Amino acid sequence: MTDAPDQREPAPESAGDRMGRAAEDFARRSGLRRDANGQLDVLSAVGGWRGVIESILPGLVYLACVVLTGQLATALIASLGTAAVFTVLRLAQRQAVTQAIAGLMGVGVCALFARAGGQALDYYVPGFFTNVVALVLLSISAAVGWPLLGVVFGYVRGESVDWRRDPLRRIAYQRVNGLLIAMFATRLLVQIPLYFAENVTALGITRLVMGAPLYAAVLWVAWLWSRPRRGQPAG
């Protein structure tokens, strides 16, 4: 009589395995990648030059209209119109429209807040919530030992989640994750007082400067700061 085939079920997936798979999936969707020289492609991270313009110009147009005309309705129409033009151009050129549509929706939410509140300052309120959510998520990820920026950088560098087994790499990624946390916290510390001071011009300018340009700069510094030391493996 022949032995019955081994029908043992595979070992159940551990919580760590599930966390690692979810982390890699999150990193894959982040859009971060390396350039031809193996460095972080920061410009790609913010959507290229076109993405930078699409993220900055609607807010710049809004602020300019508020300062020059003092008419909230005019500023909202101009800002929404600018974001809509970017979306239509991408559709006409048959390009990916995800970022443009996300930008249009973001401007639409800001416009709704401003319209509901009746003040030009209210246009900037949704940004406070966005920064708070990012701050909380990054802080939680650090507390549970899966710093989100480390997850993304580990994937981009080809380290997968193996860096978690190296104390030096864990420290490095916790450190740069803290740098990103500090960026979001600084945005709030600088901009919320300007909101309560009702200084729409200063708030608008700081929102533009501390948006995509600051984010790109922080990513670049974090990438360099978390480089593996000589002799440490990296992808």
VOGU-3710 file (C-alpha; in Angstrom, 3 decimals, decimal comma):
1> mtdapdqrep> 0,000/0,000/0,000  1,354/3,381/-0,923  1,619/6,089/1,657  -1,016/8,791/1,505  0,294/12,057/0,090  1,300/14,687/2,608  -1,709/16,979/2,795  -0,519/19,140/5,617  -1,729/22,695/5,273  0,891/25,423/4,936
11> apesagdrmg> 1,750/27,271/8,102  -0,572/30,225/8,648  0,821/33,611/7,760  2,156/35,438/10,791  1,170/38,975/11,741  4,698/40,105/10,854  4,409/38,577/7,369  1,078/40,298/6,801  2,515/43,585/8,011  5,519/43,207/5,711
21> raaedfarrs> 3,325/42,468/2,705  1,086/45,446/3,457  4,152/47,663/3,916  5,618/46,693/0,556  2,262/47,256/-1,143  2,054/50,711/0,453  5,597/51,526/-0,665  4,898/50,348/-4,201  1,943/52,715/-4,434  3,879/55,689/-3,064
31> glrrdangql> 5,291/56,611/-6,477  8,831/57,138/-5,156  11,648/55,702/-7,243  15,340/56,056/-7,972  16,805/57,899/-10,945  19,472/56,617/-13,358  22,191/57,440/-10,810  20,530/55,418/-8,075  19,452/58,499/-6,126  15,924/59,325/-5,062
41> dvlsavggwr> 14,003/60,911/-7,925  12,624/63,786/-5,869  11,115/65,596/-8,836  9,148/62,496/-9,771  7,930/62,264/-6,172  6,106/65,578/-6,570  4,859/64,817/-10,077  7,676/66,416/-12,079  7,833/70,088/-12,971  4,326/69,890/-14,325
51> gviesilpgl> 3,089/68,386/-11,089  4,778/71,149/-9,096  3,099/73,801/-11,243  -0,263/72,060/-10,959  0,029/71,947/-7,175  1,187/75,554/-6,739  -0,569/77,630/-9,401  -4,228/77,274/-8,253  -3,257/78,479/-4,761  -1,111/81,257/-6,198
61> vylacvvltg> -3,951/82,424/-8,432  -6,337/82,338/-5,474  -4,019/84,397/-3,285  -3,332/86,915/-6,041  -7,047/87,421/-6,671  -7,795/87,812/-2,954  -5,038/90,399/-2,513  -5,704/92,328/-5,730  -9,512/92,257/-5,889  -10,652/91,398/-2,367
71> qlataliasl> -13,462/89,381/-3,975  -13,785/85,855/-2,590  -16,055/84,630/-5,394  -13,633/85,841/-8,066  -10,704/84,169/-6,317  -12,554/80,863/-5,970  -13,654/80,824/-9,607  -10,127/81,647/-10,779  -8,570/78,949/-8,585  -11,064/76,275/-9,624
81> gtaavftvlr> -10,745/77,318/-13,260  -6,953/76,993/-13,123  -7,149/73,477/-11,648  -9,822/72,505/-14,211  -7,628/73,698/-17,101  -4,816/71,396/-15,952  -7,199/68,435/-15,872  -8,624/69,206/-19,330  -5,124/69,605/-20,793  -4,077/66,195/-19,476
91> laqrqavtqa> -7,241/64,633/-20,859  -6,673/66,268/-24,251  -3,072/65,018/-24,297  -4,185/61,545/-23,138  -1,891/61,675/-20,154  -2,396/60,282/-16,652  -4,901/62,547/-14,946  -4,780/61,125/-11,412  -2,707/63,956/-9,953  -4,620/66,662/-11,827
101> iaglmgvgvc> -7,996/65,265/-10,720  -6,742/64,951/-7,136  -5,594/68,567/-7,320  -8,955/69,675/-8,717  -10,783/67,838/-5,935  -8,468/69,388/-3,346  -9,115/72,881/-4,677  -12,828/72,080/-4,728  -12,796/71,117/-1,040  -10,890/74,305/-0,163
111> alfaraggqa> -13,414/76,338/-2,159  -16,320/74,708/-0,298  -14,767/75,598/3,063  -14,174/79,187/1,952  -17,685/79,492/0,556  -19,260/78,025/3,686  -17,181/80,171/6,039  -17,451/83,292/3,904  -13,821/84,243/4,604  -10,786/84,019/2,342
121> ldyyvpgfft> -8,856/82,449/5,226  -11,189/79,439/5,291  -9,744/78,290/1,966  -6,725/77,065/3,915  -8,576/75,129/6,630  -8,590/71,713/4,847  -4,801/71,856/4,711  -4,662/71,879/8,505  -6,632/68,633/8,659  -4,405/67,050/6,006
131> nvvalvllsi> -1,282/67,893/7,985  -2,780/66,634/11,244  -3,735/63,297/9,651  -0,252/62,872/8,146  1,338/63,789/11,478  -0,761/61,240/13,368  -0,202/58,418/10,853  3,558/58,957/10,760  3,708/59,090/14,555  1,704/55,879/14,943
141> saavgwpllg> 3,869/54,108/12,363  6,981/55,124/14,314  5,464/53,978/17,609  4,698/50,487/16,270  8,146/50,114/14,685  7,091/50,488/11,050  8,058/54,103/10,206  6,278/54,880/6,956  9,154/56,753/5,393  11,435/53,834/6,218
151> vvfgyvrges> 8,973/51,441/4,583  8,983/53,495/1,395  12,731/54,159/1,315  13,437/50,502/2,085  11,375/49,461/-0,918  12,990/52,049/-3,193  16,483/50,974/-2,086  15,707/47,304/-2,608  15,946/46,514/1,107  12,332/45,333/1,201
161> vdwrrdplrr> 11,508/45,187/4,929  14,739/43,379/5,819  16,076/46,640/7,259  13,949/46,001/10,343  16,360/43,230/11,347  19,297/45,668/11,401  19,331/47,970/14,461  21,337/50,647/12,612  18,906/50,729/9,694  15,925/50,858/12,056
171> iayqrvngll> 17,451/53,836/13,834  18,220/55,570/10,536  14,669/55,165/9,241  13,076/56,171/12,536  15,236/59,293/12,446  14,209/60,397/8,950  10,584/59,485/9,655  10,881/61,912/12,576  12,192/64,520/10,160  9,020/64,207/8,095
181> iamfatrllv> 6,931/64,393/11,275  8,773/67,609/12,161  7,929/69,054/8,743  4,187/68,516/9,211  4,356/69,813/12,777  6,238/72,927/11,642  3,613/73,632/9,007  0,953/73,649/11,703  3,020/75,681/14,169  3,716/78,352/11,551
191> qiplyfaenv> 0,399/78,480/9,732  -2,236/78,120/12,459  -1,151/81,334/14,251  -1,339/83,166/10,919  -4,873/81,854/10,454  -5,999/83,117/13,854  -4,194/86,409/13,206  -6,329/86,644/10,011  -3,220/87,350/7,928  -4,378/85,793/4,665
201> talgitrlvm> -1,406/87,071/2,646  1,224/85,604/4,966  -0,754/82,382/5,336  -1,107/82,022/1,571  2,603/82,609/0,971  3,715/80,186/3,687  1,269/77,551/2,407  2,854/77,803/-1,061  6,450/77,754/0,191  5,845/74,991/2,736
211> gaplyaavlw> 3,973/72,838/0,233  5,613/70,884/-2,594  8,984/72,747/-2,434  9,508/72,010/1,275  8,238/68,442/0,931  10,702/67,750/-1,894  13,583/69,265/0,092  12,754/67,201/3,188  12,549/64,001/1,138  15,971/64,677/-0,368
221> vawlwsrprr> 17,584/65,390/2,999  15,909/62,301/4,480  17,197/60,137/1,621  20,777/61,318/2,115  20,567/61,097/5,905  19,352/57,497/5,798  21,996/56,202/3,368  23,510/52,880/4,429  26,965/53,314/5,874  29,895/51,813/4,022
231> gqpag> 29,730/48,076/4,414  25,965/48,006/5,025  23,881/46,284/2,332  21,462/48,193/0,136  19,559/47,265/-2,976
//
